[in-house]
Amino acid sequence: MQKCVSVYNSAEKLIADVIKPGLCSGCGACIGYCPYIKSFGERVGVVHDCRKSEGTCYQVCPRAVTNFADLRQLIFGDEETDPVIGGNRGIYYARACDKLARTSGQYGGVVTALSIYGLQKGIIDCALMTGGSFTGARPFIASSADGILACAGSKYTAAPNLGLFQEALKNGFHNIGVVGRPCQCTAARKMQQVKEIKGERIPLIIGLFCMGSFSPEFYRFIKDKGLDEYEKIDIPGDVNFKKGNKETILPYDEVREYIRASCNICFDPLSELADLSVGSTEYDYGWNTLIIRTDTGAILVKDAVADGIIEIKEYPAPRLPLLKKAVFNKKKRVLENPDAAYLKISNKERDFFLANGGSA
Ligand SMILES: Cc1cc2nc3c(=O)[nH]c(=O)nc-3n(C[C@H](O)[C@H](O)[C@H](O)COP(=O)(O)OP(=O)(O)OC[C@H]3O[C@@H](n4cnc5c(N)ncnc54)[C@H](O)[C@@H]3O)c2cc1C
């Protein structure tokens, strides 16, 4: 019997392919183009039928059909890219020079420092960021150094901050930076391709490393455990809650169930499509790992170093195989997951991960 195929490549398909199966990453990219899609905290929902044959919502969703190979080609052209860590023009340790950015930041404060610098240099006039706290993340349009500083620190849930893109345009911003998880960087690259929504007004994408984010149920867990009195959360392996000298450490297994299903099909733990990717070093928490990916990212870093905004040092050679192994294993798991059908990569790349039994 012939299968019935929807002719609506819009909200109806978004519901069928992404929202109903629980695969929404909470990036927010589908919000703001029509009155039918709304976010409720960190949940995204379609509140009315839509019969458009092509909808921006589906086009920009990072969990709708995503040709990762095409997106890479768009950003890196014919440049050779590393199949594991992606296109890069250098990988470094980095930290902010400014003490406030460092102490406010999750690790070395590089994202905060570079975002403020981007604003000061006029590369962006605002950035879509994640404010609030780890007990309640909030999408935020940051258009001042203070606003950016207020967003410092990781919230390990999923604020749909791309949903503020249209609002930022309405508010008169022309160059809208994006700071986000890998799914948000993918969505932002897709948005850049859509003229109707003025996606070309995204000049800078700073991506975070991300092995997974928690569903909103995590907030209830924190509250029930009485952990909401802490100021900061960190996940160097186990889950650390910190306030001054006080610290509570939970085994990761206690929170594993809160990881969003969407993260289990994420092929991109290092934000490969961003201009710059920033993560931890995994052992020195005063520094970040910084991957320079594009010309835009390279120029920003070069100028920021010259102007004393961030300092960088060589990435220790023995760390690279460890990083690559973690990413390789994550990508392999995703390719083995039948729910990752949205992802299109070349057969050559697929074979690299599936035939190569775990050694990157
Ligand atoms: C859900 C999540 C999972 C992560 N997993 C890893 C990991 O496995 N390994 C690793 O090395 N690093 C991971 N990171 C990145 C790490 O926590 C730091 O964000 C990164 O190293 C930048 O550090 P920084 O000191 O420059 O940050 P800061 O200068 O403090 O800047 C942090 C920026 O992150 C943004 N932000 C905070 N929370 C979110 C969120 N939920 N979604 C989108 N943007 C947000 C803020 O707007 C802020 O601009 C993760 C981050 C998140 C949000």
The ligand as a Gaussian input file, in Angstrom:
#p B3LYP/6-31G(d) Opt

LIG

0 1
 C       23.925000      22.695000      27.574000
 C       25.431000      22.880000      27.537000
 C       26.249000      21.749000      27.510000
 C       27.643000      21.901000      27.434000
 N       28.437000      20.787000      27.387000
 C       29.774000      20.921000      27.294000
 C       30.613000      19.765000      27.212000
 O       30.146000      18.623000      27.194000
 N       31.980000      19.969000      27.109000
 C       32.523000      21.228000      27.116000
 O       33.745000      21.352000      27.018000
 N       31.741000      22.325000      27.206000
 C       30.393000      22.206000      27.293000
 N       29.595000      23.314000      27.354000
 C       30.213000      24.652000      27.191000
 C       30.708000      25.238000      28.489000
 O       29.801000      24.995000      29.540000
 C       30.925000      26.757000      28.342000
 O       29.728000      27.352000      27.906000
 C       31.983000      27.100000      27.325000
 O       33.181000      26.458000      27.648000
 C       32.240000      28.606000      27.284000
 O       32.873000      28.962000      28.458000
 P       33.138000      30.485000      28.817000
 O       33.882000      30.563000      30.096000
 O       33.699000      31.172000      27.620000
 O       31.623000      30.936000      29.026000
 P       30.972000      32.326000      29.388000
 O       31.886000      33.454000      29.103000
 O       30.381000      32.171000      30.744000
 O       29.787000      32.388000      28.308000
 C       28.808000      31.405000      28.291000
 C       27.811000      31.768000      27.220000
 O       26.974000      30.629000      27.039000
 C       25.666000      31.061000      26.818000
 N       24.798000      30.017000      27.360000
 C       24.661000      29.636000      28.638000
 N       23.797000      28.627000      28.733000
 C       23.362000      28.371000      27.491000
 C       22.434000      27.457000      26.948000
 N       21.785000      26.589000      27.684000
 N       22.217000      27.480000      25.610000
 C       22.857000      28.377000      24.823000
 N       23.758000      29.269000      25.293000
 C       24.000000      29.259000      26.608000
 C       25.490000      32.375000      27.545000
 O       24.645000      33.219000      26.791000
 C       26.923000      32.933000      27.574000
 O       27.068000      33.898000      26.585000
 C       28.202000      23.196000      27.442000
 C       27.368000      24.319000      27.508000
 C       25.994000      24.176000      27.552000
 C       25.119000      25.391000      27.609000

